[in-house]
Amino acid sequence: MLEYWKNSRRVLFRPILHYSTTTSLHLILMPSFLFWLFAAVMLVFGALVIINRNPIASALSLVVCFLGLAALFMSLDAFFIGIIQVLVYAGAVMVLFLFIIMLLDLRVEERRKMNWVAFVGGFLVAFSLLVQILAVIGSTRIAKQTFPPLASQQADDVRNIGLLLFGNYNLPFQVIAVVILVATIGVIVLSKRQLR
């Protein structure tokens, strides 16, 4: 199979090799066009999050961006992280965002005009940061090396994460749940005061 990819002159896409975590020596061929497709979906809808003037359209664009990220995690055999990406971020967190957006006054945002000086300044800062990141990556020797294959795991990653989350990190997990609940109640109280 690999010889076919080496000797073929008309190649539309090259496979990306990675080791599966289920078996130790099993190679999985992931076509790189899937990677580029999901990466393009993430970049396009990530840009739409910023460009859209309507906050609901921005939130829905962020959902599609999260789905593209989940697909990239799935292609790397990180199924638990991909499912959590869909359930937690694209599901629960985005429902919370949309709930908060619905409580806000959207007419004030529609009347606000765009500040072009701040827009151009922000674009220049972001572009200079991108140039610096690319310069550092290009000059680093480690960035040019290929990543070694992941070691195969005997136990399931869901079991390991569950044991850590509800064993060692049980208290921070409960504290985060209380903080999210307090934030939601605070938004409801503040929106009720503004309506009165």
C-alpha positions as CSV (number, residue, x, y, z in Angstrom):
1,M,0.0,0.0,0.0
2,L,2.8,2.4,0.9
3,E,4.7,1.5,-2.3
4,Y,1.6,2.5,-4.3
5,W,1.7,5.9,-2.7
6,K,5.4,6.3,-3.4
7,N,5.3,5.1,-7.0
8,S,2.1,6.8,-8.1
9,R,2.6,9.9,-10.1
10,R,-1.0,11.1,-10.0
11,V,-1.8,11.4,-6.3
12,L,-4.7,13.5,-5.3
13,F,-4.1,13.1,-1.6
14,R,-1.4,11.4,0.6
15,P,-2.4,9.4,3.6
16,I,-1.4,10.4,7.1
17,L,-0.2,7.5,9.2
18,H,-0.9,7.1,12.9
19,Y,-0.9,4.1,15.2
20,S,-4.3,3.0,16.5
21,T,-4.5,2.8,20.3
22,T,-6.6,-0.4,20.1
23,T,-3.9,-2.6,18.6
24,S,-0.2,-2.1,19.0
25,L,0.9,-2.6,15.4
26,H,-2.1,-1.7,13.4
27,L,-1.6,1.2,11.1
28,I,-4.6,3.3,10.0
29,L,-4.5,5.3,6.8
30,M,-6.3,8.6,7.2
31,P,-6.6,10.5,3.9
32,S,-5.2,14.0,4.4
33,F,-8.1,15.5,2.4
34,L,-10.3,14.8,5.4
35,F,-7.8,16.6,7.7
36,W,-7.8,19.6,5.3
37,L,-11.6,19.5,5.0
38,F,-12.1,19.6,8.8
39,A,-9.4,22.2,9.2
40,A,-11.0,24.4,6.6
41,V,-14.4,24.0,8.2
42,M,-12.8,25.1,11.6
43,L,-11.0,28.1,10.1
44,V,-14.0,29.3,8.0
45,F,-16.6,29.0,10.8
46,G,-14.0,30.3,13.4
47,A,-13.7,33.4,11.2
48,L,-17.5,33.7,10.9
49,V,-17.7,33.8,14.7
50,I,-15.8,37.1,14.6
51,I,-17.2,38.5,11.4
52,N,-20.9,38.0,12.0
53,R,-22.7,40.9,13.6
54,N,-25.6,38.8,14.8
55,P,-24.5,37.0,18.1
56,I,-26.9,34.1,17.4
57,A,-25.2,33.4,14.0
58,S,-21.8,33.7,15.7
59,A,-22.8,31.1,18.3
60,L,-24.1,28.7,15.7
61,S,-20.9,29.2,13.7
62,L,-19.0,28.3,16.9
63,V,-21.0,25.1,17.1
64,V,-19.9,24.0,13.6
65,C,-16.3,24.9,14.5
66,F,-16.6,22.6,17.5
67,L,-17.9,19.8,15.3
68,G,-14.9,20.2,13.0
69,L,-12.6,20.0,16.0
70,A,-14.4,16.9,17.2
71,A,-13.9,15.3,13.8
72,L,-10.2,16.0,14.0
73,F,-10.1,14.3,17.5
74,M,-11.9,11.3,16.1
75,S,-9.4,10.9,13.3
76,L,-6.6,10.7,15.9
77,D,-8.4,7.9,17.8
78,A,-9.3,10.3,20.7
79,F,-12.9,9.2,20.6
80,F,-13.7,10.3,24.2
81,I,-12.4,13.8,23.7
82,G,-14.3,14.0,20.4
83,I,-17.6,13.0,22.0
84,I,-17.0,15.3,25.0
85,Q,-16.3,18.1,22.5
86,V,-19.8,17.5,20.9
87,L,-21.7,16.9,24.1
88,V,-20.2,19.5,26.4
89,Y,-19.1,22.4,24.2
90,A,-21.4,22.1,21.2
91,G,-24.2,21.0,23.4
92,A,-24.4,22.3,26.9
93,V,-22.1,25.3,26.8
94,M,-23.6,26.6,23.5
95,V,-27.1,26.2,24.9
96,L,-25.9,28.3,27.9
97,F,-24.4,30.9,25.5
98,L,-27.6,31.1,23.5
99,F,-29.7,31.4,26.7
100,I,-27.5,34.4,27.8
101,I,-27.6,36.0,24.3
102,M,-31.4,35.8,24.3
103,L,-31.5,37.6,27.7
104,L,-29.4,40.5,26.4
105,D,-30.7,43.4,24.4
106,L,-29.7,42.8,20.8
107,R,-31.0,46.1,19.5
108,V,-28.2,47.9,21.3
109,E,-25.6,45.9,19.4
110,E,-27.3,46.5,16.0
111,R,-27.3,50.2,16.5
112,R,-23.6,50.3,17.4
113,K,-21.3,51.2,14.5
114,M,-18.1,49.5,13.7
115,N,-14.9,51.2,14.8
116,W,-12.6,50.8,11.7
117,V,-9.5,52.1,13.5
118,A,-9.8,49.4,16.2
119,F,-10.6,46.8,13.5
120,V,-7.5,47.7,11.5
121,G,-5.3,47.9,14.6
122,G,-6.6,44.5,15.8
123,F,-5.9,43.0,12.4
124,L,-2.3,44.3,12.3
125,V,-1.6,43.0,15.8
126,A,-3.1,39.5,14.9
127,F,-1.0,39.5,11.6
128,S,2.2,40.4,13.4
129,L,1.6,37.7,16.0
130,L,1.0,35.2,13.2
131,V,4.3,36.2,11.5
132,Q,6.2,35.8,14.8
133,I,4.7,32.4,15.5
134,L,5.6,31.2,11.9
135,A,9.1,32.6,12.3
136,V,9.6,30.8,15.6
137,I,8.3,27.5,14.2
138,G,10.4,27.8,11.1
139,S,13.6,28.4,13.1
140,T,13.0,25.6,15.7
141,R,14.5,22.2,14.9
142,I,12.0,20.2,16.9
143,A,9.1,21.6,14.8
144,K,10.6,20.1,11.7
145,Q,10.8,16.5,13.1
146,T,8.0,14.0,12.7
147,F,5.9,13.2,15.8
148,P,6.6,9.7,17.2
149,P,3.7,7.2,17.2
150,L,1.7,7.1,20.4
151,A,2.2,4.1,22.7
152,S,-0.7,1.7,22.8
153,Q,-2.8,1.7,25.9
154,Q,-3.9,-1.5,27.7
155,A,-6.8,0.3,29.5
156,D,-9.5,2.4,28.0
157,D,-9.0,6.2,28.1
158,V,-12.6,6.7,29.3
159,R,-12.0,4.6,32.4
160,N,-8.7,6.4,33.1
161,I,-10.3,9.8,32.8
162,G,-13.3,8.8,34.9
163,L,-11.0,7.5,37.7
164,L,-9.0,10.7,37.7
165,L,-12.0,13.0,37.4
166,F,-14.1,11.4,40.2
167,G,-11.1,10.3,42.3
168,N,-8.3,12.9,42.5
169,Y,-10.2,15.8,41.0
170,N,-13.6,15.3,42.5
171,L,-13.6,18.6,44.5
172,P,-12.5,20.9,41.6
173,F,-15.2,19.1,39.4
174,Q,-17.9,20.0,41.9
175,V,-16.6,23.5,42.4
176,I,-16.7,24.2,38.6
177,A,-20.3,22.9,38.6
178,V,-21.3,25.4,41.4
179,V,-19.5,28.3,39.7
180,I,-21.4,27.7,36.4
181,L,-24.7,27.5,38.4
182,V,-23.9,30.8,40.2
183,A,-23.0,32.4,36.9
184,T,-26.2,31.3,35.3
185,I,-28.3,32.6,38.3
186,G,-26.3,35.9,38.2
187,V,-27.1,36.5,34.5
188,I,-30.8,35.8,35.2
189,V,-30.9,38.2,38.2
190,L,-29.0,41.0,36.2
191,S,-31.3,40.7,33.2
192,K,-34.4,40.9,35.4
193,R,-33.1,44.1,37.0
194,Q,-32.5,45.7,33.6
195,L,-36.0,44.8,32.4
196,R,-37.5,46.6,35.4
